[in-house]
Amino acid sequence: MSSLRKAISAGAIALLPLVTAAVAILPATPAHASASLREHAAARGKFIGAAVATSPLANETSYRNIAATEFNQITAENVMKWDTTEPSQNQFNWTGADAVVDFATQNNQQVHGHTLVWHNQTPNWVQNLSATDMRSAIQNHIAKVVGRYAANPTVVSWDVVNEVFDDNGNMRNSFWYQKLGDTYIADAFRAARAADPDARLCINDYNVEGVNAKSTAMYNLVRTLRAQNVPVDCVGFQGHLATQYGFPGQVQQNLQRFADLGVQVRFTEIDIRIQMPRDAAKDAQQATYYRDVVNACLAVTQCAGITLWGFTDKYSWVPDTFPSEGAALIYDANYAKKPAYTAVHDALAGGTTTPDTEAPTRPGTPTASAVTSSGATLNWTASTDNRAVTGYDVYQGTTRLGSSTTNSVTLTGLSPQTAYSVTVVARDAAGNTSAASAAVTFTTLAGQPGGPCTSTYKTVNSWQGGFQGEVTVSCPAAVTGWKTVLTYPSGVNITQSWSSTLSAAPPAFTFTNAAWNGSIPAGGSTTFGFIGSWNGNGTPPTPTIS
């Protein structure tokens, strides 16, 4: 059993033919050009998966047939989440999860479990627990949910923790973080390993597909956890993309740098929405994005595969969440294949592609706002491209001042009382660059340029004899380490902190960066928190910050 589970978890199940009998591992063979997605993925040593909903899986023949024939991995869209599996404390519901696992078993597919610890779709009873009871609830929930399927060779991997960072790359201020600090992450992974020693354990997040502040925070966290022998086996890149924002920059390079840490990588929740209504040009751009995602995975040996977040627009979550956007999947609402399907199919099939030699169009003239002594925000009309615009560079003459994957950037590190005349150049994945935009001119304000980091304190919560504090460290210039000293009146003590290293010498308390959050890019920030005690009532005193 153990050796079979390990082989499947490593991706070997992607090499299986479509049958409805027992699992058997066969060597990879070339797929016919007209074969299904799963056959082509298997021939490349990858999986191609989809998130499925239980109602159409049970009640719609077209939905069920596509799910069975096109994909060799499935993920439960909702029925393995905490609010479904354990809606009341220690009262478990397995109906939906079992249905998904049974379907996968019948169709010779693997199941990726989603998700064990997340700040959404977690019942109120969990959120209202004390720190001690919450930690016990995590241990019990993971033991029961993962343990139920530990002996089942179909369930091979889990999203253990989901979306632990906010959009800026700081630890998300979730109820988990507020009560447990960042220790809940390692605790959850260790509990999952104890419940199933053979399952592959993943951390999963969105907006980490390319190289950016958030993906770098994820990289640093994974590196730190693995150095502490926390069993993080893989990293999931969700991939909820939108064509109007451009394709993320350096996707393949980002996958590779995580793979170099010794983890498996995978795309876990791919959908690519467009601004409605659909037309041929939008379909073509969407298809290009899908192809580029597949090609990025194919180029990285440790990328196990790609899971679409659904497969038909009929059951996509996108229109309800992003008004005026939709049509994000590879089948339309009538189960007809879209150009995106062909792009995924042909990329997996290994067909040749025409070299891209067409440059993006010229960006619009930028406008400057929020001008300070050391920075400014620029916005411009986005470029278009025959395939995809992957980013923009901002120049003064030949000096690059900043880069962005969207049509906006905040420049930092500028000189005070200085006139700047800047232009914007668009680029695509093939390295083609546009003509420079017309220039915008602005003058920075008087004052000192960006220097050391600054810290901002707030009291998050207080109670009789205690309080929870939080500090945001903001850095105009890039740093590789930071320190904040809080000095309180007598009677205050701090003994526990998270996302930082605490050195206490009351009345002064010194916080320095943790191993994973010391590097802050120019204009970036990070947040740490702590628990304090004091001998007063009401609102605790505000510290002096240095």
N, C-alpha and C positions, 0 to 999 in steps of 0.2 A: 504493500500500500504506500509506504513512504517514498520508495523510489519512483513509483508511478506519479504520485502527487508532485514530486520535484520536477519530473520531466514535463508534466503538463504546465506547471507554474512557469517554467522557463520558456514556454511558448510552443512546445512540441505538439500540443493539441491543434495548433494551426495547420498541421500537416495531415489532418485526418480527412477522409472522404465523408460525404453526407450520408449517414445511415441513421436508423432509429433503433439500433441495437446496442450492444456493449461497446465500451470504448476500446479502441485498438490503435496503436501507434504504428504508422507506416512511413517509409521514407518519402521525402519530397519528390515530386515529379512535375515536369512542365505542364501547365494548364493550357487548354485550347483557347484560342483568342476570344471565343465567344462564351467562355466559361463564366461562372458566377464570381462575385467578389471574393467569397471565401476560398474558392479554389485558387484564384490568382494570388491571394494573400498567402495561402499555404505554400504555394510554389516559391514564394519569396521568404519563407520562414517567419512570417508575421501573422498576427490575428487582425481581423476586421470585425468590429463589434458594433452593437447598437443598444441604446437604452430602450427598454420596452415597458409598456403600460399593461396592466393585467386585464383590464376590461376588453380592449380590442383583441388582445392575445387570445382571450377565451371566446369572443363573439364574432370576430370578423375573419372570414376565410382568407381574403387578400392580405390582410395584415399578418396573419399567422403564417401564411405560405412564404411571404417575403422574409419575415424574421427567421424562418427555418432554413431557407435555401441560400440566402445571400450572406449570412453572418456566421462566423464560427465562435463568437463570444457574445454574450448578452449581459447587460447590467439592469437590475431592477431600478426603474426611474424613481420610485417612491417607497415601495413596500418593504424594503430592508432598513429604512430610516427609523429612528428611535420612536417617533410619534405613532408609528404603525406597529412595530414589533413589541414595544413596551409602553403602551399608552397610560397605564396605571402601574404603580410601583410593584415590581415582581409579578405582574400579570402579563403574560406574553401571548402574542397573537402571531401564528406562523402561517396563516392561510395564504396570504399573497406571496410571501417569500418562498414557501414550498411550491406554489404553482409555477413560479419562474424557474426554480431549480428542476422541477419535474419536466418542464418543457425543454430545458437545455439538455437534460439527460436523454430524453427521447430523440433529440435531433443532433446528438453528438457534438455538443457545444460546451464551452467552459463558461463559468459564471464569475463575474467580478462583483464582490459585495460592496454596496454603497448605501450608507456610510455610517460609521460607528459613532464618532464624536464630531458634532457640528453645532454651530450656534443657532441654526435654523431648524425648524421641524423637530424640536426637542420639547417634550411636555413641560408645562408649568411646574409640575411637581418636582422635576429635576432642578429647575432654575431656582426654586425656593429653598433648596436644601442648604444646610450649613456646609462649611468647607469640608469638615470631616465626613459628613454623610454623603456629600457630592462625590468625594473621592471613592468612597465605598460603592456608590451607585455605578460609577464608571467601571470599576472592576467587575461588579456583578453583571452588568449589562453585556460587556464584552465577553465574559466567560460563557454566558448563556447563548448569545447570538452566534458568536464564532464557534463555540463548542458544539452547537447543534449540527453544524455542517462540517466539522473537522474531519469526520470519517468519510465524507462524501467526495469522491475524486472529481466531481463536476465543479465544486466551488474552490477556486484555486488562489484567489487573491482578494484583498480588502482595502478600501479606503479607510484607514484607521482614524486619521484626523483630517478635517476638511476646512480649508479657508481660514487659516490661523493668522493671516496678515490683513491689514487694511490696505486701501488702494495706494498708500504712500510707502508701503513696505515696513510699517510699524506693526508690532503685535496688536491684533484686533482686540479692542476693549470689550470682549464678550463677557457673559456671566461666568464662563469657565475661567477666564483670565482674571477677572475681578476677585474671585474667591480663591483660586488655586495658583495664581501666577502662571508662568509658562511651564511649570512642572507637570501639568496635566498631559502634555504632549508625550513626554517620555513614559509616563505612567501608562498611558493608553497603549503605546506600542509594546511595552513589556507584558501587559495583560493579554494582548492579542497573540503574542508569541507563545505565552503559556497555554492559551486556549487551543491553538493549532500550530505546532512546531513546523509544519510543512507549507503553510500558506505564505504567499508573498504579500508583504505589508507595505502599504503606500501612504504617502502624504500627498495631498491634492489641493490645487488652488487655481484661480483664474488670473488673467492678465500677467502671467509669468511665462508666456510662450517665447518672447524675445528677450534680449538682454536689456534690463532696466533696473530701477531701484528695487522694485518688488521681487523680481526674480533673483537679484543678488542677495536680498535678505533671506529668501528661501534657500539659496545655495549655502549661505553661511550657517543657517540653522541646521541643514542636513549634514553639513561637514562636522559641526559641533556634536550633534547627536550621535553620529557614527563613531566619532572619536571617544565618546562616552559609552560605547558598546550598546547603544539603543538600537534595536533591530529594525531600522528603516531600510527596506529592501528596494523600494522603487519610488519614483517621483512622477506624479500625474500632472500634466499640463491640460487644463480643461479645454481651452480653445473656443470660447464663445466669441466669435469674431463678427465684424460688421464691415462691409465693403467701403462705406463712406469714411472710415477712419484709417484706411490703409492697412497693408499687411505688416505684421510685426517685424521689426528688424532683427537680423542675426538669429533666426530660429534654429537653424541647424547647428550653429556654433553654441547656442545656449543648451540644446540637447546634449551636445558632446561634452560640455564642461561638467554637467551633472553626471553623465556616464563615467567620466574620468574619476569621479569620487567612488566608483565601484557599485553604483546603483543602476537598476534597470530604469529606463524612461519609457513613457507612453503618453499618447494623447487620449484623454479620457472622456471628453464631453463636447466633441466638435459639432458646432453648427455655425453657419455663416449667413447672417441676415442681410437683407437688402432693404432699401427704402422703397415702399410700395408706391405705385403698382409695379409689377414685374414688366420687363421688356427684354428684348434680345440682348441688348448691351449689358444690362445688369446680370442676366443669366450667364453671359460669357465671363464677366469679371468674377462672379461667384465661383464658376467652374475653375477658373485659374487659381483662386485661393485654395479650393479643395485639392487641386493637383499639387500645389506647392506644399501643403501640409503633408500629403502622402510622400512626396519626394524627400522632404526633410527627414521623415522617419526612416525611409528606405536607405538614406545616406548614413545613418548612424546604426552601427551593428547592435548596440544595446537597446535600441528602440524596439520594444516588443510588438507594438501595433497601435491601431487607431480605433477608437470607439466613437460613433456618432451619437449625439444626444437626441435619439429618435431617428426615424428615417423618412417619415411622411409628414408633409406640412399639415395634414389633417389633425395631427395630435401634437404639434409643436407648442412649447411653452412661450415662444417668442412674442406673438402678437398681443398676448395678455400683459406682458411685461414691458414691451417697447412699442407704444402706440405708433402707428404709421409705418412700422417695420414688420417684416415677416419673410415668408417663402425661404426659410433658412436651411432646408434639408434637401436630400437628393431625389426624393419622389414628391410629386405634387399631391394635393389633397385628394385626387382621384386615383392615386397609386401609379401615375404615369412617370416614367423615368425622365429626369431633367438633364440638361447639359452637365450638371454637377455629378450625376451618376456616371456619365461617360468619362468624365475627367478622373474620377476615383478608379473606375474600372481600368482605363488605359494606363494610368500611372502604375497600378499594381501589376498589370500585364507586361510592363516593361517596354512599352512602345516608344519609339524615338520621338523626340520633340524638336520643333523648329527653333533654332537659336533666336534669342530675343535681341534684336539690334535697334529697336525703336525706343527713343528717349521719351520720358514723361513731358507733358506740356509745361509751359512756363507758369510758375506760381503767380497768384495775384500779388499786387503791391501790398506789402505788410503795413499794418498800423501799429503804433506804439502806445502803450498805456501802462499805468502803475509804475511810472518812472521814479526811481529812488537814486540815492547817491552811488549805489553799486549794482543796480540792475534795472530791468524793464521787461514787460511782457509784450510779445509780438503775436499778432494774428494775421492770417492771410487766406485768400481763397485757394482751396486745395487744387493740386494738379490732377490730371488724369493720365492713364497709361494703358497701352494695349493689353497688359497683363496685370500689373499691380504696382502702385507707388509704395515703396517700403520705408521711406523716410525723407527728411529734409535737413539741410545744413544751412546755418546762418553765418554769413561772412561780413567782415569789414575789410574791403580789399581782398587780399589773399589769406587773411587770418580768420580761421573758423572760430566763432564765438559760442556756438552751441548747436545741438542737434535735437531732432524730435521725430517721433513716428506719426505725429498728427500735425494739423495745420495751425499749431500754436506752440510757443516755447517761452519759458521764462529765463532770461539771461541773468547771470550772476557774476560777481567778481569784476564788474566794470569799475573804471576810475571815476572819482567824483569830479563834477564841473567839467565834463569832457563831452565834446560833440561826437556823435557816432552817426555814420551813414552806412546802413546795412542792407544787404540783399539776401534772398532766399533761393536755394537751388534744390530741386527735387531729384530723387534717385530711385531706381527700381532694383529688383533682386539680381538682375544681370549686370549691374554696375553702370547702366546708362544714366547720364545726368542731363537735366533740363538746362535751358538757358536761364541765366539769373533773372530774378524778378526786378522790377523797378525798385529803386532804393527808397527807404524811409530814413529821415534824419530826426534825431532827438538829442537832447543834452541832459546828462545826469545832473542831479541836484548836488548842492554843496554838502560836505560831510565826509566822514571817514569811510573808506571802502570796507567791504566785508572782511571781518577778522575772525576772532575766536567765536566759538559757539555761545549761544545764550540759552538760559533755562527759564521755563515758565512753570510755576507751581499751581496746583489746585487741589482742594479737598474734595475727594470723590464721595466719601461717606463718613459719618461719625456716629458714635454711640457712647453710652456711659463708660468713661475710662479709656476710650480708644477711637481710632480714626484710620481711614485709608487715604493716602496721598498719592498724587501722580505728578510727574514732571515730564515736560516735553523739552527735549534738547534740539535746538535749531541751529544750523550751521551755514552761514553765507558762503563759506569756502569749504572745499572738501577736507575731511579729516580722517585719520586712521585710528583715533582714540579720543575719548572725552572724559571729563570729570566735572561733577557738580557737588558743591558743598552746601548743605542746609544747616543753618545755625538756629536752634530753637531756644526759647526761654527755659529756665530750669524746670524740671518736672516732666519733660518730654523724653521718651526713649523710643528707639526704633531697633527692632531685632530681626525683622523679616523683610526682604525685598525681592523683586523679580525683574528680569531683563537688565540686571546691573549687578555689580559686586559692591557690597556694603562694608565700610570700615567705620566703626562707631567710637567716638571719643567725646561723649556729651560735654557740652551742648552742641558740638559740631558732629555732623554725620556726612561722611564722604562717600559718594557713589561714583564708581567708574564703570566703563562699558563692560558688558559680558563678552565672551569670546566671539559671539556671532554678530554683534551689532555695533562694533567699534568703528567700522568704515561707514561714513555718512557722506554722500556726494554733495557737491556744491548746491546750496539751496534746499537740502534735504533735512530730515528730522527723524528722531526716534523717541520713544516714550518708555519710561520705566515707572514702576509703582512700588509701594511699600505699606506695611502696617505699623502704626505707632500707638503707643500708650501715653496717657497723660493724666494728671490729677485734677482736671477741671471738668466742667459741664458745658454743654452747648457746642459751639463751633470752636475747634482747636485753634491755637495761635498760628499765625502765618510766619514761616521762617524767613530769615535773611538768606539770600541766595548769592553765592560767589563761585 
